[in-house]
């Protein structure tokens, strides 16, 4: 299980999301979401990799929310939490009372919910038997178990305004390296490689790589 910096998690998350077919803007959001979760001791890189594996090969647009409907749903299930989160960040929908149907890897919504918490309150993100409380300073402890947090699909996801739980302390983000399972890192790396431009004779002649002569 390699130790990775948060910058690496974000960059590889971005590149992997792009390699899986996300537009650049959404891919950047995906990388930031993975980093945000990892900084709080949660397996954000693993959840992102699982999401990308699930949506890979499909037109990402069909997993975007139909925001004029209630609950939000996708043309083709499941809903993408990154696209839903980006919509929330752009001021679409009411974050204090919102329902979403069939969200893949719903815990990936948490970083986006943290951006829209109203002053003096917290938002409860709920699905199945899971509830995440998110306050002005981020996730509030205690957290549900990883089994509940890491479900493949949140069948009925709700976001509701709740009183600020002052007894619950916010999780302090870490700054150091985080452990990412080797299988997860390899899968992200494989997707990221799709974004690399293959070397050509012309690029090598212009100075990319070692060139035609390698005297090392």
C-alpha positions in Angstrom: 0.0 0.0 0.0 1.9 3.1 -1.2 2.0 6.4 0.7 0.9 9.3 -1.5 0.9 13.0 -1.0 -2.4 14.8 -1.1 -1.2 16.6 -4.2 -0.6 13.2 -5.9 -4.1 12.0 -5.0 -5.6 15.2 -6.5 -3.5 15.1 -9.7 -3.9 11.4 -10.3 -7.6 11.7 -9.5 -7.9 14.5 -12.1 -6.0 12.6 -14.8 -7.8 9.3 -14.1 -11.2 11.1 -14.3 -10.2 12.7 -17.6 -8.9 9.3 -18.9 -12.3 7.8 -18.0 -14.1 10.4 -20.1 -15.0 13.3 -17.8 -14.7 16.8 -19.1 -11.7 18.7 -17.8 -13.7 20.9 -15.4 -15.4 17.8 -13.8 -12.2 15.9 -13.7 -10.6 18.7 -11.7 -13.6 18.6 -9.3 -13.1 14.8 -9.0 -9.5 15.2 -8.1 -10.3 17.8 -5.5 -13.0 15.6 -4.0 -10.7 12.7 -3.6 -8.1 14.8 -1.9 -10.7 16.4 0.4 -11.8 13.0 1.6 -8.3 11.5 2.0 -7.3 14.5 4.0 -10.0 13.6 6.5 -9.0 10.0 6.8 -11.5 8.6 4.3 -10.7 6.4 1.2 -11.4 9.1 -1.3 -9.0 7.7 -3.9 -10.7 4.3 -3.7 -14.2 5.6 -3.9 -13.2 7.7 -7.0 -11.6 4.8 -8.7 -14.8 2.7 -8.1 -16.9 5.4 -9.5 -14.7 5.8 -12.6 -14.7 2.0 -13.2 -18.5 2.0 -13.0 -19.1 4.9 -15.4 -16.2 4.1 -17.8 -17.3 3.5 -21.4 -20.6 5.4 -21.1 -21.5 8.9 -22.2 -20.9 10.8 -19.0 -23.7 13.2 -19.9 -26.4 10.6 -19.3 -25.3 10.4 -15.6 -25.8 14.1 -15.1 -28.8 15.2 -12.9 -32.0 16.3 -14.5 -32.3 19.2 -12.0 -35.8 20.3 -13.0 -37.1 17.0 -11.5 -37.6 16.1 -7.9 -35.8 14.0 -6.9 -32.9 14.6 -9.2 -32.3 11.6 -11.4 -30.2 10.7 -14.4 -31.2 9.8 -17.9 -29.4 6.6 -17.4 -28.7 5.5 -13.8 -26.7 6.0 -11.8 -26.3 9.7 -11.0 -22.7 10.8 -10.9 -21.9 12.4 -7.5 -19.2 14.7 -9.1 -21.6 16.1 -11.6 -24.3 16.5 -8.9 -21.8 18.2 -6.6 -20.7 20.6 -9.3 -24.3 21.6 -9.9 -24.7 22.2 -6.1 -21.6 24.3 -6.1 -22.9 26.4 -9.0 -26.0 27.2 -7.0 -28.4 24.8 -8.7 -30.9 23.2 -6.4 -31.7 23.9 -2.7 -28.9 22.3 -0.6 -31.1 22.6 2.5 -33.8 20.3 1.1 -32.8 18.1 -1.8 -33.4 14.6 -2.9 -31.5 12.5 -5.4 -32.3 9.1 -6.7 -29.7 6.4 -7.3 -26.3 8.1 -6.7 -23.2 6.1 -7.3 -20.6 6.3 -4.5 -22.7 8.9 -2.6 -19.9 9.7 -0.1 -18.2 11.6 -2.9 -20.9 14.2 -2.5 -19.6 15.3 0.9 -16.8 17.7 -0.4 -19.3 19.6 -2.5 -21.9 19.8 0.3 -19.2 21.3 2.5 -19.1 24.3 0.1 -22.8 25.2 0.6 -23.3 24.8 4.3 -25.4 27.7 5.6 -24.0 29.8 8.5 -24.9 28.6 11.9 -26.2 25.2 10.7 -25.0 21.9 9.3 -26.3 19.8 6.5 -27.2 16.2 6.9 -26.3 14.0 3.9 -28.3 10.7 4.2 -28.7 7.5 2.3 -29.8 4.0 3.4 -28.7 3.7 7.1 -26.0 6.3 6.8 -25.8 10.0 7.8 -23.0 12.4 7.4 -23.2 15.7 9.3 -21.3 18.5 7.6 -20.8 21.8 9.3 -19.2 25.1 8.4 -15.8 23.6 9.2 -16.3 20.4 7.3 -17.2 16.8 8.4 -18.4 16.4 12.0 -17.4 13.4 14.1 -18.4 10.7 14.8 -18.6 9.2 11.3 -20.5 6.2 10.2 -18.6 3.0 9.5 -16.8 2.6 6.2 -19.1 -0.2 5.1 -22.1 2.2 5.3 -20.1 5.1 3.8 -18.8 3.0 0.9 -22.0 1.6 -0.6 -22.0 1.3 -4.4 -25.3 3.2 -4.7 -27.3 5.5 -2.5 -30.8 4.6 -3.6 -32.5 7.6 -2.0 -30.1 10.3 -1.1 -31.3 13.3 0.9 -29.7 16.6 1.8 -31.4 18.5 4.6 -30.7 21.4 6.9 -30.0 20.5 10.5 -29.1 22.4 13.7 -25.4 22.7 14.2 -24.3 19.9 16.5 -21.9 21.9 18.7 -20.9 18.8 20.7 -19.5 17.2 17.6 -16.0 18.3 16.7 -15.0 18.8 13.1 -12.4 16.5 11.6 -9.1 18.3 11.3 -7.6 17.8 7.8 -4.3 16.1 7.7 -1.4 17.5 5.7 0.9 14.5 5.4 0.9 11.4 3.1 -2.0 9.0 3.0 -2.0 5.3 2.3 -3.7 4.2 -1.0 -4.1 0.5 -1.8 -1.8 -0.6 -4.6 -4.7 -1.9 -6.7 -6.5 1.4 -6.5 -3.3 3.4 -7.4 -2.6 1.1 -10.4 -6.2 1.4 -11.7 -6.0 5.2 -11.4 -2.6 5.2 -13.1 -3.9 3.1 -16.0 -6.7 5.6 -16.6 -4.4 8.5 -16.2 -2.1 7.1 -18.9 -4.9 7.6 -21.4 -4.3 11.3 -21.2 -0.6 11.1 -22.1 0.4 12.0 -25.6 2.5 9.1 -27.1 6.0 10.0 -28.1 6.7 10.3 -31.8 9.9 10.7 -33.8 9.1 14.3 -34.3 8.6 15.0 -30.6 11.9 13.2 -29.8 13.7 15.2 -32.5 12.4 18.4 -30.8 13.8 17.4 -27.5 11.1 15.4 -25.7 12.6 12.5 -23.8 16.2 11.4 -24.4 16.0 12.0 -28.1 17.7 9.9 -30.8 20.9 9.8 -28.9 21.1 8.7 -25.3 24.6 9.0 -23.8 23.6 8.3 -20.2 
